Amino acid sequence: MLTTTTDTLDGIEIAEYLGLVSGESVLGANIIRDVLGTVTDYVGGRSAAYEEVLERARLDAVEEMTDRARVLGADGIVGISLDYEAIGSRGAMLMVTASGTAVRLKKR
């Protein structure tokens, strides 16, 4: 499956636009990550624990989006956009949404 954030694929013609596809992932950050993240807030630096959760959520959302595109018969997704949100009473849940347009590519 070819995927891109751009509206076109260089050198490849789009034969058909199949519609919007999206994938969502919501993951909780556990208490250990919360504590490590709080310490990082005070001393500075990057929080590897939260970065791992964000990466997992992004990969899950993109995988779900591509699975939905395959069901439509797509072999590509263009115009992909990723959105990140902290949700929950203390922002303890991380949500990633991936969306794009499923396309069928012209065969050569």
Buried (B, 14 or more C-beta within 10 A) or exposed (E): EEBBEEEEBEEBEBEEEBEBBBBBBBBEBEEEBBEBBEEBEEEEEEBEBBEEBBEBBBEBBBEBBBEBBBEEEBBBBBBBEBEEEEEEEEEBBBBBBBBBBBBBBEEE
